[in-house]
Amino acid sequence: MILAKIIGNVVATAKATGYESRKVLVVQPIQPSGEPKGNSFLAIDTVQAGVGDTVLVLEEGGSARMILEEPDTFTIKAVIAGIVDHITM
Amino acid sequence: MKLGRVTGRVVSTKKVESFEGIKLMLVQPLNDKLENAGDPLVAFDTIQAGVGDLIYYETSKEAGRVLVTTMNPCDAAIVGIVDNLSIEETK
């Protein structure tokens, strides 16, 4: 899993099967210090996260489908799996 | 998933059996500021995207799962057509 910050949201009407009623957010990977690192990408939200939240993002299809309780036919790689309250280092 | 813009159609008559009947689109990857980010790629389209559409797509072996036969030699597929994108500047 990686740490990321939610920077935006995406609204789509025409979507692939299984994406109906799924919330898609734009996430920017960050370092533990909060600095952005690398390129942003899109992930499905499962924890009712919002813009500005620091979150845990899982980028692996099998695990993502397990969390979303979707069958093998569902195309997905990235899901938001948790909202980070705080990080201690 | 990543953002992209459909920039063209790719027509192929002679192709791998599992690609038959599948629409292929040319996609330009974009970043969250909608600037070009990397080289164009060819992606499966099962949701009737058109040229000029802002879309999001999935890459790697996960992409092949948009087809009925889930195990496919496919590495990019369009999974959503974007109606609205809002980005909050936090950097």
N, CA and C atoms of all chains as a GROMACS GRO file, in nm:
protein
  540
    1MET      N    1   0.084  -0.119   0.000
    1MET     CA    2   0.000   0.000   0.000
    1MET      C    3   0.088   0.124   0.000
    2ILE      N    4   0.031   0.232  -0.051
    2ILE     CA    5   0.105   0.358  -0.051
    2ILE      C    6   0.021   0.466   0.016
    3LEU      N    7   0.091   0.572   0.057
    3LEU     CA    8   0.022   0.687   0.113
    3LEU      C    9  -0.008   0.783  -0.001
    4ALA      N   10  -0.126   0.843   0.002
    4ALA     CA   11  -0.161   0.939  -0.103
    4ALA      C   12  -0.257   1.042  -0.047
    5LYS      N   13  -0.265   1.153  -0.118
    5LYS     CA   14  -0.359   1.258  -0.080
    5LYS      C   15  -0.463   1.270  -0.191
    6ILE      N   16  -0.588   1.286  -0.152
    6ILE     CA   17  -0.693   1.299  -0.253
    6ILE      C   18  -0.695   1.444  -0.301
    7ILE      N   19  -0.682   1.463  -0.432
    7ILE     CA   20  -0.676   1.599  -0.484
    7ILE      C   21  -0.796   1.634  -0.574
    8GLY      N   22  -0.880   1.536  -0.604
    8GLY     CA   23  -0.993   1.571  -0.689
    8GLY      C   24  -1.087   1.455  -0.710
    9ASN      N   25  -1.196   1.483  -0.780
    9ASN     CA   26  -1.286   1.373  -0.812
    9ASN      C   27  -1.327   1.373  -0.958
   10VAL      N   28  -1.370   1.257  -1.002
   10VAL     CA   29  -1.403   1.236  -1.143
   10VAL      C   30  -1.546   1.187  -1.153
   11VAL      N   31  -1.624   1.254  -1.237
   11VAL     CA   32  -1.762   1.210  -1.257
   11VAL      C   33  -1.774   1.153  -1.398
   12ALA      N   34  -1.829   1.034  -1.408
   12ALA     CA   35  -1.848   0.970  -1.538
   12ALA      C   36  -1.984   0.904  -1.542
   13THR      N   37  -2.050   0.910  -1.656
   13THR     CA   38  -2.179   0.843  -1.671
   13THR      C   39  -2.162   0.710  -1.743
   14ALA      N   40  -2.093   0.714  -1.857
   14ALA     CA   41  -2.067   0.591  -1.931
   14ALA      C   42  -1.948   0.521  -1.868
   15LYS      N   43  -1.972   0.403  -1.813
   15LYS     CA   44  -1.865   0.333  -1.742
   15LYS      C   45  -1.869   0.185  -1.773
   16ALA      N   46  -1.758   0.117  -1.748
   16ALA     CA   47  -1.752  -0.027  -1.768
   16ALA      C   48  -1.838  -0.097  -1.663
   17THR      N   49  -1.878  -0.219  -1.693
   17THR     CA   50  -1.962  -0.297  -1.602
   17THR      C   51  -1.898  -0.306  -1.463
   18GLY      N   52  -1.977  -0.282  -1.362
   18GLY     CA   53  -1.927  -0.291  -1.225
   18GLY      C   54  -1.889  -0.156  -1.168
   19TYR      N   55  -1.868  -0.057  -1.255
   19TYR     CA   56  -1.828   0.076  -1.209
   19TYR      C   57  -1.948   0.162  -1.171
   20GLU      N   58  -2.068   0.114  -1.202
   20GLU     CA   59  -2.186   0.192  -1.168
   20GLU      C   60  -2.189   0.213  -1.016
   21SER      N   61  -2.219   0.334  -0.976
   21SER     CA   62  -2.228   0.372  -0.834
   21SER      C   63  -2.095   0.367  -0.759
   22ARG      N   64  -1.986   0.351  -0.831
   22ARG     CA   65  -1.855   0.357  -0.764
   22ARG      C   66  -1.801   0.499  -0.771
   23LYS      N   67  -1.741   0.545  -0.660
   23LYS     CA   68  -1.684   0.680  -0.657
   23LYS      C   69  -1.538   0.674  -0.700
   24VAL      N   70  -1.501   0.754  -0.798
   24VAL     CA   71  -1.363   0.756  -0.846
   24VAL      C   72  -1.298   0.889  -0.807
   25LEU      N   73  -1.182   0.880  -0.743
   25LEU     CA   74  -1.112   1.001  -0.696
   25LEU      C   75  -0.972   1.008  -0.756
   26VAL      N   76  -0.920   1.131  -0.764
   26VAL     CA   77  -0.783   1.151  -0.813
   26VAL      C   78  -0.692   1.153  -0.690
   27VAL      N   79  -0.592   1.065  -0.688
   27VAL     CA   80  -0.501   1.060  -0.574
   27VAL      C   81  -0.358   1.095  -0.617
   28GLN      N   82  -0.292   1.170  -0.530
   28GLN     CA   83  -0.152   1.208  -0.553
   28GLN      C   84  -0.067   1.135  -0.450
   29PRO      N   85   0.020   1.043  -0.493
   29PRO     CA   86   0.107   0.974  -0.398
   29PRO      C   87   0.192   1.076  -0.321
   30ILE      N   88   0.211   1.052  -0.193
   30ILE     CA   89   0.292   1.143  -0.111
   30ILE      C   90   0.395   1.065  -0.031
   31GLN      N   91   0.494   1.138   0.018
   31GLN     CA   92   0.590   1.080   0.112
   31GLN      C   93   0.530   1.091   0.251
   32PRO      N   94   0.583   1.017   0.350
   32PRO     CA   95   0.526   1.027   0.485
   32PRO      C   96   0.525   1.170   0.537
   33SER      N   97   0.619   1.255   0.489
   33SER     CA   98   0.624   1.394   0.532
   33SER      C   99   0.512   1.478   0.470
   34GLY      N  100   0.446   1.425   0.368
   34GLY     CA  101   0.337   1.498   0.305
   34GLY      C  102   0.373   1.556   0.169
   35GLU      N  103   0.502   1.547   0.134
   35GLU     CA  104   0.546   1.598   0.003
   35GLU      C  105   0.492   1.510  -0.108
   36PRO      N  106   0.442   1.571  -0.218
   36PRO     CA  107   0.397   1.489  -0.330
   36PRO      C  108   0.513   1.414  -0.395
   37LYS      N  109   0.487   1.294  -0.441
   37LYS     CA  110   0.592   1.213  -0.502
   37LYS      C  111   0.533   1.136  -0.619
   38GLY      N  112   0.583   1.162  -0.739
   38GLY     CA  113   0.536   1.090  -0.856
   38GLY      C  114   0.407   1.148  -0.913
   39ASN      N  115   0.347   1.075  -1.006
   39ASN     CA  116   0.229   1.123  -1.077
   39ASN      C  117   0.100   1.079  -1.011
   40SER      N  118  -0.001   1.164  -1.024
   40SER     CA  119  -0.132   1.130  -0.969
   40SER      C  120  -0.198   1.023  -1.056
   41PHE      N  121  -0.296   0.955  -0.999
   41PHE     CA  122  -0.373   0.857  -1.075
   41PHE      C  123  -0.512   0.847  -1.013
   42LEU      N  124  -0.596   0.758  -1.068
   42LEU     CA  125  -0.734   0.747  -1.023
   42LEU      C  126  -0.755   0.618  -0.945
   43ALA      N  127  -0.838   0.625  -0.842
   43ALA     CA  128  -0.867   0.507  -0.762
   43ALA      C  129  -1.013   0.506  -0.719
   44ILE      N  130  -1.069   0.386  -0.699
   44ILE     CA  131  -1.206   0.373  -0.651
   44ILE      C  132  -1.206   0.388  -0.499
   45ASP      N  133  -1.303   0.464  -0.447
   45ASP     CA  134  -1.311   0.488  -0.304
   45ASP      C  135  -1.401   0.385  -0.236
   46THR      N  136  -1.356   0.330  -0.123
   46THR     CA  137  -1.438   0.233  -0.050
   46THR      C  138  -1.464   0.281   0.093
   47VAL      N  139  -1.406   0.395   0.131
   47VAL     CA  140  -1.414   0.437   0.272
   47VAL      C  141  -1.474   0.577   0.289
   48GLN      N  142  -1.544   0.625   0.186
   48GLN     CA  143  -1.605   0.759   0.191
   48GLN      C  144  -1.503   0.867   0.221
   49ALA      N  145  -1.392   0.862   0.150
   49ALA     CA  146  -1.288   0.964   0.164
   49ALA      C  147  -1.326   1.086   0.081
   50GLY      N  148  -1.264   1.200   0.112
   50GLY     CA  149  -1.294   1.322   0.039
   50GLY      C  150  -1.167   1.398   0.004
   51VAL      N  151  -1.184   1.502  -0.077
   51VAL     CA  152  -1.069   1.583  -0.120
   51VAL      C  153  -0.997   1.641   0.002
   52GLY      N  154  -0.863   1.627   0.004
   52GLY     CA  155  -0.782   1.676   0.114
   52GLY      C  156  -0.741   1.567   0.211
   53ASP      N  157  -0.811   1.453   0.208
   53ASP     CA  158  -0.779   1.343   0.300
   53ASP      C  159  -0.650   1.273   0.260
   54THR      N  160  -0.574   1.230   0.359
   54THR     CA  161  -0.460   1.142   0.335
   54THR      C  162  -0.512   0.999   0.347
   55VAL      N  163  -0.480   0.918   0.248
   55VAL     CA  164  -0.540   0.784   0.243
   55VAL      C  165  -0.436   0.675   0.214
   56LEU      N  166  -0.479   0.552   0.238
   56LEU     CA  167  -0.400   0.434   0.201
   56LEU      C  168  -0.454   0.386   0.067
   57VAL      N  169  -0.367   0.369  -0.030
   57VAL     CA  170  -0.410   0.321  -0.162
   57VAL      C  171  -0.342   0.188  -0.192
   58LEU      N  172  -0.425   0.097  -0.236
   58LEU     CA  173  -0.378  -0.036  -0.268
   58LEU      C  174  -0.377  -0.049  -0.420
   59GLU      N  175  -0.266  -0.088  -0.475
   59GLU     CA  176  -0.255  -0.094  -0.621
   59GLU      C  177  -0.228  -0.237  -0.668
   60GLU      N  178  -0.324  -0.321  -0.648
   60GLU     CA  179  -0.309  -0.460  -0.694
   60GLU      C  180  -0.448  -0.515  -0.720
   61GLY      N  181  -0.470  -0.564  -0.841
   61GLY     CA  182  -0.603  -0.604  -0.885
   61GLY      C  183  -0.674  -0.705  -0.797
   62GLY      N  184  -0.606  -0.813  -0.761
   62GLY     CA  185  -0.668  -0.920  -0.683
   62GLY      C  186  -0.719  -0.870  -0.549
   63SER      N  187  -0.635  -0.792  -0.481
   63SER     CA  188  -0.673  -0.737  -0.350
   63SER      C  189  -0.786  -0.636  -0.366
   64ALA      N  190  -0.780  -0.557  -0.473
   64ALA     CA  191  -0.882  -0.456  -0.497
   64ALA      C  192  -1.019  -0.522  -0.515
   65ARG      N  193  -1.021  -0.630  -0.592
   65ARG     CA  194  -1.148  -0.701  -0.615
   65ARG      C  195  -1.201  -0.764  -0.486
   66MET      N  196  -1.108  -0.808  -0.400
   66MET     CA  197  -1.148  -0.868  -0.272
   66MET      C  198  -1.219  -0.762  -0.186
   67ILE      N  199  -1.160  -0.642  -0.180
   67ILE     CA  200  -1.217  -0.534  -0.100
   67ILE      C  201  -1.354  -0.493  -0.156
   68LEU      N  202  -1.363  -0.485  -0.287
   68LEU     CA  203  -1.487  -0.439  -0.351
   68LEU      C  204  -1.590  -0.552  -0.362
   69GLU      N  205  -1.548  -0.673  -0.327
   69GLU     CA  206  -1.633  -0.792  -0.338
   69GLU      C  207  -1.687  -0.807  -0.480
   70GLU      N  208  -1.597  -0.793  -0.575
   70GLU     CA  209  -1.633  -0.807  -0.716
   70GLU      C  210  -1.571  -0.936  -0.770
   71PRO      N  211  -1.635  -0.996  -0.872
   71PRO     CA  212  -1.579  -1.118  -0.930
   71PRO      C  213  -1.457  -1.090  -1.018
   72ASP      N  214  -1.398  -1.197  -1.068
   72ASP     CA  215  -1.277  -1.187  -1.150
   72ASP      C  216  -1.294  -1.105  -1.277
   73THR      N  217  -1.421  -1.080  -1.315
   73THR     CA  218  -1.446  -1.009  -1.440
   73THR      C  219  -1.434  -0.858  -1.423
   74PHE      N  220  -1.409  -0.812  -1.302
   74PHE     CA  221  -1.407  -0.668  -1.276
   74PHE      C  222  -1.267  -0.610  -1.299
   75THR      N  223  -1.262  -0.508  -1.385
   75THR     CA  224  -1.134  -0.444  -1.418
   75THR      C  225  -1.101  -0.336  -1.316
   76ILE      N  226  -1.003  -0.362  -1.231
   76ILE     CA  227  -0.963  -0.262  -1.133
   76ILE      C  228  -0.821  -0.290  -1.085
   77LYS      N  229  -0.750  -0.186  -1.051
   77LYS     CA  230  -0.617  -0.204  -0.996
   77LYS      C  231  -0.604  -0.125  -0.865
   78ALA      N  232  -0.656  -0.002  -0.864
   78ALA     CA  233  -0.632   0.083  -0.747
   78ALA      C  234  -0.759   0.110  -0.667
   79VAL      N  235  -0.754   0.085  -0.536
   79VAL     CA  236  -0.864   0.123  -0.447
   79VAL      C  237  -0.810   0.199  -0.327
   80ILE      N  238  -0.894   0.287  -0.274
   80ILE     CA  239  -0.861   0.357  -0.151
   80ILE      C  240  -0.910   0.268  -0.038
   81ALA      N  241  -0.817   0.222   0.046
   81ALA     CA  242  -0.851   0.120   0.145
   81ALA      C  243  -0.858   0.174   0.287
   82GLY      N  244  -0.823   0.300   0.308
   82GLY     CA  245  -0.831   0.354   0.444
   82GLY      C  246  -0.800   0.503   0.446
   83ILE      N  247  -0.855   0.572   0.546
   83ILE     CA  248  -0.824   0.714   0.565
   83ILE      C  249  -0.723   0.723   0.679
   84VAL      N  250  -0.613   0.791   0.655
   84VAL     CA  251  -0.507   0.801   0.755
   84VAL      C  252  -0.539   0.914   0.853
   85ASP      N  253  -0.542   0.880   0.983
   85ASP     CA  254  -0.566   0.983   1.084
   85ASP      C  255  -0.437   1.058   1.114
   86HIS      N  256  -0.332   0.982   1.143
   86HIS     CA  257  -0.202   1.046   1.162
   86HIS      C  258  -0.091   0.946   1.142
   87ILE      N  259   0.029   1.000   1.120
   87ILE     CA  260   0.148   0.916   1.100
   87ILE      C  261   0.250   0.961   1.203
   88THR      N  262   0.308   0.866   1.274
   88THR     CA  263   0.417   0.904   1.363
   88THR      C  264   0.547   0.843   1.312
   89MET      N  265   0.653   0.919   1.318
   89MET     CA  266   0.783   0.870   1.269
   89MET      C  267   0.890   0.893   1.374
   90MET      N  268  -0.599   0.356  -1.226
   90MET     CA  269  -0.652   0.413  -1.349
   90MET      C  270  -0.585   0.545  -1.380
   91LYS      N  271  -0.583   0.580  -1.505
   91LYS     CA  272  -0.522   0.707  -1.545
   91LYS      C  273  -0.617   0.782  -1.638
   92LEU      N  274  -0.596   0.913  -1.643
   92LEU     CA  275  -0.676   0.996  -1.734
   92LEU      C  276  -0.615   0.994  -1.873
   93GLY      N  277  -0.699   1.006  -1.974
   93GLY     CA  278  -0.649   1.011  -2.111
   93GLY      C  279  -0.751   1.076  -2.202
   94ARG      N  280  -0.706   1.109  -2.322
   94ARG     CA  281  -0.795   1.167  -2.422
   94ARG      C  282  -0.794   1.074  -2.543
   95VAL      N  283  -0.913   1.040  -2.593
   95VAL     CA  284  -0.919   0.956  -2.713
   95VAL      C  285  -0.882   1.044  -2.831
   96THR      N  286  -0.777   1.007  -2.902
   96THR     CA  287  -0.730   1.091  -3.013
   96THR      C  288  -0.753   1.025  -3.148
   97GLY      N  289  -0.796   0.901  -3.150
   97GLY     CA  290  -0.820   0.838  -3.279
   97GLY      C  291  -0.870   0.696  -3.265
   98ARG      N  292  -0.902   0.637  -3.380
   98ARG     CA  293  -0.946   0.497  -3.383
   98ARG      C  294  -0.840   0.414  -3.451
   99VAL      N  295  -0.826   0.292  -3.409
   99VAL     CA  296  -0.732   0.202  -3.473
   99VAL      C  297  -0.813   0.087  -3.533
  100VAL      N  298  -0.800   0.069  -3.662
  100VAL     CA  299  -0.874  -0.039  -3.729
  100VAL      C  300  -0.775  -0.148  -3.768
  101SER      N  301  -0.808  -0.269  -3.729
  101SER     CA  302  -0.721  -0.381  -3.762
  101SER      C  303  -0.810  -0.496  -3.806
  102THR      N  304  -0.783  -0.549  -3.924
  102THR     CA  305  -0.866  -0.658  -3.976
  102THR      C  306  -0.810  -0.792  -3.932
  103LYS      N  307  -0.683  -0.809  -3.955
  103LYS     CA  308  -0.621  -0.936  -3.915
  103LYS      C  309  -0.562  -0.918  -3.776
  104LYS      N  310  -0.622  -0.984  -3.681
  104LYS     CA  311  -0.573  -0.967  -3.543
  104LYS      C  312  -0.593  -1.094  -3.463
  105VAL      N  313  -0.540  -1.096  -3.343
  105VAL     CA  314  -0.553  -1.210  -3.253
  105VAL      C  315  -0.701  -1.242  -3.233
  106GLU      N  316  -0.734  -1.370  -3.226
  106GLU     CA  317  -0.874  -1.415  -3.218
  106GLU      C  318  -0.953  -1.344  -3.108
  107SER      N  319  -0.894  -1.331  -2.991
  107SER     CA  320  -0.968  -1.272  -2.878
  107SER      C  321  -0.992  -1.123  -2.894
  108PHE      N  322  -0.930  -1.060  -2.994
  108PHE     CA  323  -0.952  -0.917  -3.018
  108PHE      C  324  -1.067  -0.893  -3.113
  109GLU      N  325  -1.124  -0.999  -3.169
  109GLU     CA  326  -1.227  -0.982  -3.271
  109GLU      C  327  -1.352  -0.916  -3.214
  110GLY      N  328  -1.402  -0.817  -3.287
  110GLY     CA  329  -1.522  -0.747  -3.244
  110GLY      C  330  -1.497  -0.640  -3.141
  111ILE      N  331  -1.374  -0.618  -3.105
  111ILE     CA  332  -1.342  -0.519  -3.003
  111ILE      C  333  -1.291  -0.391  -3.070
  112LYS      N  334  -1.346  -0.279  -3.023
  112LYS     CA  335  -1.306  -0.150  -3.077
  112LYS      C  336  -1.172  -0.109  -3.014
  113LEU      N  337  -1.081  -0.065  -3.098
  113LEU     CA  338  -0.951  -0.020  -3.047
  113LEU      C  339  -0.940   0.131  -3.065
  114MET      N  340  -0.900   0.200  -2.961
  114MET     CA  341  -0.888   0.345  -2.967
  114MET      C  342  -0.746   0.388  -2.933
  115LEU      N  343  -0.708   0.500  -2.994
  115LEU     CA  344  -0.579   0.559  -2.965
  115LEU      C  345  -0.598   0.656  -2.848
  116VAL      N  346  -0.521   0.640  -2.744
  116VAL     CA  347  -0.539   0.720  -2.623
  116VAL      C  348  -0.410   0.795  -2.588
  117GLN      N  349  -0.425   0.925  -2.565
  117GLN     CA  350  -0.312   1.005  -2.519
  117GLN      C  351  -0.322   1.020  -2.366
  118PRO      N  352  -0.227   0.962  -2.291
  118PRO     CA  353  -0.230   0.976  -2.145
  118PRO      C  354  -0.217   1.122  -2.103
  119LEU      N  355  -0.291   1.160  -1.999
  119LEU     CA  356  -0.289   1.298  -1.949
  119LEU      C  357  -0.260   1.298  -1.800
  120ASN      N  358  -0.206   1.410  -1.750
  120ASN     CA  359  -0.190   1.423  -1.605
  120ASN      C  360  -0.312   1.495  -1.548
  121ASP      N  361  -0.310   1.526  -1.417
  121ASP     CA  362  -0.429   1.586  -1.357
  121ASP      C  363  -0.453   1.731  -1.400
  122LYS      N  364  -0.356   1.789  -1.473
  122LYS     CA  365  -0.377   1.924  -1.530
  122LYS      C  366  -0.420   1.912  -1.676
  123LEU      N  367  -0.446   1.792  -1.719
  123LEU     CA  368  -0.486   1.759  -1.856
  123LEU      C  369  -0.378   1.794  -1.958
  124GLU      N  370  -0.253   1.787  -1.915
  124GLU     CA  371  -0.141   1.802  -2.007
  124GLU      C  372  -0.096   1.663  -2.050
  125ASN      N  373  -0.040   1.654  -2.171
  125ASN     CA  374   0.008   1.525  -2.219
  125ASN      C  375   0.110   1.467  -2.122
  126ALA      N  376   0.095   1.339  -2.092
  126ALA     CA  377   0.187   1.272  -2.000
  126ALA      C  378   0.226   1.137  -2.059
  127GLY      N  379   0.326   1.137  -2.142
  127GLY     CA  380   0.374   1.012  -2.199
  127GLY      C  381   0.322   0.987  -2.340
  128ASP      N  382   0.359   0.872  -2.392
  128ASP     CA  383   0.330   0.839  -2.531
  128ASP      C  384   0.190   0.780  -2.548
  129PRO      N  385   0.128   0.803  -2.665
  129PRO     CA  386  -0.004   0.746  -2.692
  129PRO      C  387  -0.001   0.594  -2.688
  130LEU      N  388  -0.114   0.535  -2.656
  130LEU     CA  389  -0.124   0.391  -2.652
  130LEU      C  390  -0.257   0.348  -2.714
  131VAL      N  391  -0.267   0.220  -2.743
  131VAL     CA  392  -0.391   0.166  -2.799
  131VAL      C  393  -0.465   0.091  -2.689
  132ALA      N  394  -0.594   0.124  -2.671
  132ALA     CA  395  -0.672   0.062  -2.563
  132ALA      C  396  -0.802   0.002  -2.616
  133PHE      N  397  -0.847  -0.105  -2.552
  133PHE     CA  398  -0.979  -0.164  -2.579
  133PHE      C  399  -1.086  -0.064  -2.538
  134ASP      N  400  -1.195  -0.062  -2.614
  134ASP     CA  401  -1.307   0.022  -2.573
  134ASP      C  402  -1.435  -0.060  -2.578
  135THR      N  403  -1.500  -0.077  -2.462
  135THR     CA  404  -1.627  -0.150  -2.458
  135THR      C  405  -1.742  -0.059  -2.417
  136ILE      N  406  -1.714   0.071  -2.396
  136ILE     CA  407  -1.819   0.161  -2.347
  136ILE      C  408  -1.850   0.273  -2.448
  137GLN      N  409  -1.810   0.251  -2.573
  137GLN     CA  410  -1.844   0.344  -2.682
  137GLN      C  411  -1.790   0.484  -2.662
  138ALA      N  412  -1.664   0.495  -2.631
  138ALA     CA  413  -1.598   0.625  -2.626
  138ALA      C  414  -1.575   0.674  -2.768
  139GLY      N  415  -1.568   0.806  -2.785
  139GLY     CA  416  -1.546   0.863  -2.919
  139GLY      C  417  -1.423   0.950  -2.920
  140VAL      N  418  -1.379   0.985  -3.040
  140VAL     CA  419  -1.261   1.070  -3.054
  140VAL      C  420  -1.289   1.206  -2.988
  141GLY      N  421  -1.195   1.251  -2.906
  141GLY     CA  422  -1.209   1.378  -2.835
  141GLY      C  423  -1.254   1.361  -2.692
  142ASP      N  424  -1.308   1.243  -2.659
  142ASP     CA  425  -1.358   1.220  -2.522
  142ASP      C  426  -1.244   1.215  -2.420
  143LEU      N  427  -1.271   1.274  -2.303
  143LEU     CA  428  -1.182   1.259  -2.189
  143LEU      C  429  -1.225   1.131  -2.119
  144ILE      N  430  -1.132   1.042  -2.096
  144ILE     CA  431  -1.168   0.910  -2.042
  144ILE      C  432  -1.072   0.871  -1.929
  145TYR      N  433  -1.103   0.763  -1.859
  145TYR     CA  434  -1.000   0.701  -1.777
  145TYR      C  435  -0.987   0.556  -1.817
  146TYR      N  436  -0.865   0.506  -1.805
  146TYR     CA  437  -0.837   0.372  -1.853
  146TYR      C  438  -0.753   0.296  -1.752
  147GLU      N  439  -0.759   0.166  -1.763
  147GLU     CA  440  -0.680   0.081  -1.675
  147GLU      C  441  -0.573   0.011  -1.758
  148THR      N  442  -0.458  -0.009  -1.699
  148THR     CA  443  -0.351  -0.078  -1.771
  148THR      C  444  -0.317  -0.210  -1.703
  149SER      N  445  -0.219  -0.278  -1.756
  149SER     CA  446  -0.170  -0.408  -1.710
  149SER      C  447  -0.272  -0.518  -1.738
  150LYS      N  448  -0.249  -0.636  -1.686
  150LYS     CA  449  -0.336  -0.750  -1.718
  150LYS      C  450  -0.480  -0.730  -1.672
  151GLU      N  451  -0.501  -0.639  -1.578
  151GLU     CA  452  -0.637  -0.612  -1.529
  151GLU      C  453  -0.728  -0.565  -1.641
  152ALA      N  454  -0.670  -0.498  -1.741
  152ALA     CA  455  -0.748  -0.441  -1.850
  152ALA      C  456  -0.826  -0.547  -1.927
  153GLY      N  457  -0.770  -0.665  -1.943
  153GLY     CA  458  -0.834  -0.771  -2.021
  153GLY      C  459  -0.965  -0.817  -1.962
  154ARG      N  460  -0.988  -0.784  -1.837
  154ARG     CA  461  -1.109  -0.830  -1.769
  154ARG      C  462  -1.236  -0.758  -1.815
  155VAL      N  463  -1.224  -0.653  -1.897
  155VAL     CA  464  -1.344  -0.588  -1.949
  155VAL      C  465  -1.417  -0.678  -2.048
  156LEU      N  466  -1.347  -0.777  -2.102
  156LEU     CA  467  -1.410  -0.868  -2.198
  156LEU      C  468  -1.476  -0.985  -2.126
  157VAL      N  469  -1.565  -1.052  -2.196
  157VAL     CA  470  -1.638  -1.162  -2.135
  157VAL      C  471  -1.542  -1.274  -2.094
  158THR      N  472  -1.449  -1.304  -2.184
  158THR     CA  473  -1.346  -1.401  -2.148
  158THR      C  474  -1.237  -1.324  -2.076
  159THR      N  475  -1.228  -1.342  -1.946
  159THR     CA  476  -1.146  -1.253  -1.865
  159THR      C  477  -0.995  -1.264  -1.889
  160MET      N  478  -0.949  -1.379  -1.930
  160MET     CA  479  -0.806  -1.391  -1.952
  160MET      C  480  -0.776  -1.355  -2.097
  161ASN      N  481  -0.724  -1.235  -2.115
  161ASN     CA  482  -0.700  -1.183  -2.249
  161ASN      C  483  -0.562  -1.123  -2.262
  162PRO      N  484  -0.507  -1.132  -2.383
  162PRO     CA  485  -0.379  -1.065  -2.406
  162PRO      C  486  -0.402  -0.916  -2.430
  163CYS      N  487  -0.447  -0.845  -2.329
  163CYS     CA  488  -0.480  -0.703  -2.344
  163CYS      C  489  -0.413  -0.627  -2.230
  164ASP      N  490  -0.356  -0.510  -2.259
  164ASP     CA  491  -0.287  -0.438  -2.152
  164ASP      C  492  -0.337  -0.295  -2.131
  165ALA      N  493  -0.448  -0.258  -2.199
  165ALA     CA  494  -0.507  -0.127  -2.172
  165ALA      C  495  -0.653  -0.129  -2.213
  166ALA      N  496  -0.741  -0.075  -2.129
  166ALA     CA  497  -0.883  -0.071  -2.161
  166ALA      C  498  -0.946   0.054  -2.101
  167ILE      N  499  -1.034   0.116  -2.181
  167ILE     CA  500  -1.107   0.234  -2.134
  167ILE      C  501  -1.220   0.185  -2.042
  168VAL      N  502  -1.230   0.240  -1.921
  168VAL     CA  503  -1.335   0.195  -1.829
  168VAL      C  504  -1.433   0.306  -1.790
  169GLY      N  505  -1.407   0.431  -1.829
  169GLY     CA  506  -1.501   0.536  -1.797
  169GLY      C  507  -1.485   0.657  -1.887
  170ILE      N  508  -1.598   0.723  -1.921
  170ILE     CA  509  -1.592   0.847  -1.998
  170ILE      C  510  -1.621   0.960  -1.899
  171VAL      N  511  -1.527   1.054  -1.888
  171VAL     CA  512  -1.537   1.159  -1.786
  171VAL      C  513  -1.636   1.268  -1.827
  172ASP      N  514  -1.733   1.296  -1.739
  172ASP     CA  515  -1.825   1.407  -1.760
  172ASP      C  516  -1.767   1.533  -1.697
  173ASN      N  517  -1.714   1.515  -1.577
  173ASN     CA  518  -1.663   1.629  -1.502
  173ASN      C  519  -1.543   1.588  -1.418
  174LEU      N  520  -1.440   1.672  -1.422
  174LEU     CA  521  -1.319   1.646  -1.343
  174LEU      C  522  -1.294   1.769  -1.259
  175SER      N  523  -1.282   1.752  -1.128
  175SER     CA  524  -1.247   1.868  -1.046
  175SER      C  525  -1.124   1.835  -0.965
  176ILE      N  526  -1.027   1.923  -0.973
  176ILE     CA  527  -0.901   1.906  -0.902
  176ILE      C  528  -0.883   2.024  -0.809
  177GLU      N  529  -0.853   1.995  -0.683
  177GLU     CA  530  -0.829   2.101  -0.587
  177GLU      C  531  -0.678   2.120  -0.576
  178GLU      N  532  -0.633   2.242  -0.594
  178GLU     CA  533  -0.488   2.268  -0.590
  178GLU      C  534  -0.442   2.266  -0.445
  179THR      N  535  -0.366   2.162  -0.410
  179THR     CA  536  -0.321   2.151  -0.271
  179THR      C  537  -0.170   2.152  -0.261
  180LYS      N  538  -0.103   2.149  -0.378
  180LYS     CA  539   0.044   2.139  -0.376
  180LYS      C  540   0.108   2.273  -0.342
   0.00000   0.00000   0.00000
